[in-house]
Amino acid sequence: MEHLTEIRWHGRGGQGAKTAALLLADVAFNTGKYVQGFPEYGPERMGAPITAYDRISDRPIRVHSNIYEPDYVAVVDDTLLHTVDVTKGLKEDGAILINTLKTKEEILPFLNGYTGRVFTIDAHDICMRTLGKYFPNTPMLAGMVKISGIMEEDIFMKEMETSLKHKFAKKPEVLDGNMKALRLALEEVD
């Protein structure tokens, strides 16, 4: 399908990978795109590996399945690199974004020979500086927008502010930290 971008998210239950995928779909929808955002997991429990997906297109999306050959992959927890083949099916002209303290060179041996673009981000540091708590999905979401170019950054930020105002209507103090985390992530993707 032309003009279709497919993204696969890998995380652990409770880290917000599912929420990030759903937020990205929501924001893209608000910009006039056709979207799908959905999770896949086995027994639901905190810390268990989960996978979530996004499809974003300028045209109606007719496929309704998991994503087996993503354009982009986000890895919210780098410990998954030891147990999950996060690069499986990842297109060579795509990219992977990994939340880690490690350098790209330290990560490469865990990517099963993947030769495409590899980006890293320290979502923990960004969260602690902006939110005071570890919610890696916020910086990972901004990082994915940055590496994929799925939408212009200023439009993303405007739509995220609208979405987060709604989501945190009863906790407006959380909005500022999340917006700061998004901005910082856009700057710090390596």
N, C-alpha and C positions, 0 to 999 in steps of 0.2 A: 504494500500500500504506500503510495507516495505521501510525502509530508507527514509521516507518522514517526513519532519518537517513542521508544519503549525503554522504560527504566525498571530495574529490579533493585529492591532494597533488602539488605541482609542485616538483621539485628537480633537482639535477645528480647524476650518479653519484658515489657516495662521500660524500654529505652526510647520508645516513641517512633520506631521505624514505620509502623502502621499509620500513626498519626501524621508523620511527615508525608507519606505517600498520599493520604487523603487530603491534607492541606494543599499539596502541590496540585492535585486534581481540582480542588475547589478554586484555587487562585487562577489556574489556567482556564477553567470554565468561565470565570468572571471576566476574562479577557476575550471571550468569544470563541475559544477552542472547543473541540469535541474531546471528551476525556473519559477515561476509566481509571479508577483507583481502587485497589482491593488487596486484602491480605490473604495469606495462606499459612496455616500453622497446624501442627498436630495437637497433642494434649496441651491445653492452655495452662501455662504456669510461668511465674516470674523467672526470668533467666533462661528459658528454653529458646532455642533458635527459632526465628520466624522469618518469613519472606513476605514482602509486600511488592506491589506492582503499580506502575503508572503507564497508561497509554495516552498520548496527547497528539492531536492531529488538527489540521485545518479543515479536514473533511470528515464526514460521518465514519465512525469506526464500526466495522461489520464483524470483526473477529472477537470471540468471547472465550478466551482460554488463558492459561498461564502464559508467561513470556519466557520463551526458550532461547531466543537469540536477541538479548537486549542491546540497545545502543549504548546504554550507560548502566553502571552498577554503583550503588552506594553501600559501603560497609560501615555500619554504625559502631561495631565492636570488633577491633582487630584480633581478638582471641578466636574469632570464627575462622580466621585464615588457616588455623591448624586443623579444623574439623570439617569445613564446608568448602566445596570447590566454587568459590565466589566468581571465578572467571568463566565458568562453564557456559558456552554459547556466546560469550561476550564478543561483539564484533570488533575486529582489529582496528577499524576506523572510529571506534567509540572511545570510551574512557571509563576508568574506575576511580572512585573517590573513597579514600579510607580514613577513618577517624583513628589517628595513631600519634604516638610520640616518636615513632621510628622514622628514619629517613627512607626515601624511595629505594635506595640501594639495599637497605635492610629488609624491605618488604618484598622486593622482586623474587627471591627464592620461594616465596609462598604463593606465587601467582601462576604456577603451573605452566611456565613458559610464555605467558601472555606478553605480547610485544607492543601493545597499544599504549595509549597515554595513561599515565598513573599520576593521580593527584593525592596529596595528603592534607589533612587539617587536624589541628589539636582542638577538638570540640570541648574537651574537658577544661582546658585553660580559658577558652572563650566563655564558657558557661560560668565558671567561677568568677571571672572578672565582671560579667554583666548581670548574672542572675543570682549568684551566691549559692547555687545548687546545680547539680549535674543533670541537665536535660539535653542530651546530645542531638536530639532531632532538630532543634531550631538551627544550630549552625550547619548541620548536614543538609538541611533543606536549602539554605542559601548557597552552600557550596555546590549543590547539584544544579541549581539555576545558573551559577557562574560557569561551570564547566560545560554544561549542555547548551547554553545559549537559548534555552527553550522560550525565554521572553526577556525583554529588556529589563535591566536591573531596577531602574526607577519605577517602572510599571509594577514589577514584582513587589517592591517595597511598599508602594501605595496600596496594592491589593492585600498584602499581608497585614498592613496596619488596620485596614477595614475588617478583615477576617478576625484578627486577634482582638479587636475592640468588641466584636460580637461574642467571641469565645470567652473572653475574660471580662464580660460586662459587670460581673459582681466582684471582680478583683482587678480594678484598673491599675493598681500599683505594679502588676505583673507585665503590663503592656510595654512600659519603657525599657525594662531589662531585655525583653524579647526582641524589641526593635534594635537595641544596641547590639545584641548577639547576632542578629541577621546582618547588620552593617559590617561588623567586625569580621564575620565569616566571609563576606564577599571580598574583603581586603586581604584576608590571610590564607586563602586557598593556595597551596604550594604545588 
